[in-house]
Each structure stands twice: as C-alpha cells, then as structure tokens.
C-alpha cells in the first residue's frame, strides 16, 4: 500500500490509570504514532486490527491479481480446460473458480479500504 511504506504495531499506552487499557498504533520502524494521541484507539483488538491493515491490503492486492496471473500462465503454456469429464481438468476448473471468487472478495475489500462506496 503506497500510503503505508512501513509496518505498524499496536501499543498499550501504559500503566497510568487514566490510560490503562487504551491503545494506539505506531510505526514499527520510526515509533511515530499513526493514530495520534488525540485519537487513541480504545481497545487492544482495534489497535491490532489497524496495525494489520497495510499487510492485509497488500495480501488483498495479491489475491485480486491471481486470476490474471493464472490466465497468463495458461495462455503462455497453451493450457486449455475444455473437458470437465476429465477429473484433473474439473479439479483445475474448480480451483480456478475458487480463486476468482476470492479475488472478487479481495477487490471489494480494496475498494472499501479506498473509500469507494458503490461496491457490490
């Protein structure tokens, strides 16, 4: 994700009773706060989810591009799935369809992360 070139981590604010149980997210490399002190994340689970966002986004981009990579390999190697009575071809076809379904979900997640509202 181009906006997040570094990894993030969730950090508890500390032992002060006023801040106990509150979390923020910071850069793993620079230790700079990502969520900001004025916008403290209230729970550990939210902090960890936010910290994982850049990695999750990158995985979604990879998954979204997989069907095109498979088609590229099939074209390059002259592979055709045209006999679904053949167990291996049926298996390959099923796996490809599962991959496409995962790619669609990944594309929806990417659109949501980008703030694109009209995603189906």
C-alpha positions, -999 to +999 in steps of 0.1 A: +000+000+000+018+031-012+005+053+017+019+029+043+055+020+034+064+008+069+049-018+092+027-008+121+023-022+156-003-019+184+010-005+217-007-001+251-004+035+264+010+025+298+003+019+335-012+053+343-047+045+355-062+072+332-048+055+301-048+018+312-065-004+286-061+022+259-041+015+228-025+034+199-008+023+166+027+034+157+053+027+130+074-003+139+105+014+124+102+051+135+080+046+165+059+075+153+022+073+163-001+065+134-034+070+152-023+102+170-026+110+207-059+128+202-074+097+185-064+070+209-077+036+199-100+024+227-093-014+226-064-037+220-084-056+193-090-024+173-053-014+177-041-048+163-067-046+135-055-012+125-018-023+127-025-052+104-043-031+078-012-024+055-003-061+054-040-071+048-043-046+020-011-060+003-025-095+006-058-084-009-039-068-039-020-101-044-051-122-043-070-099-066-043-103-092-041-141-091-067-150-117-049-128-143-016-145-135-032-179-138-047-169-172-013-156-183+004-189-174-024-209-192-020-188-223+018-190-223+018-228-218-012-233-241-032-249-214-070-252-220-096-265-197-122-279-221-131-314-208-149-313-174-154-350-176-116-353-170-111-353-132-079-332-133-094-306-156-125-305-135-103-301-104-083-273-121-115-256-132-129-258-096-097-243-081-097-215-107-133-206-098-125-206-061-096-183-069-118-160-089-143-158-060-115-150-036-103-123-060-137-107-061-138-105-023-103-091-023-113-064-048-143-055-027-121-051+004-096-030-015-124-007-028-138-004+008-103+005+021-100+032-006-134+046+004-151+037-028-187+035-017-206+019-045-190-016-043-211-047-049 
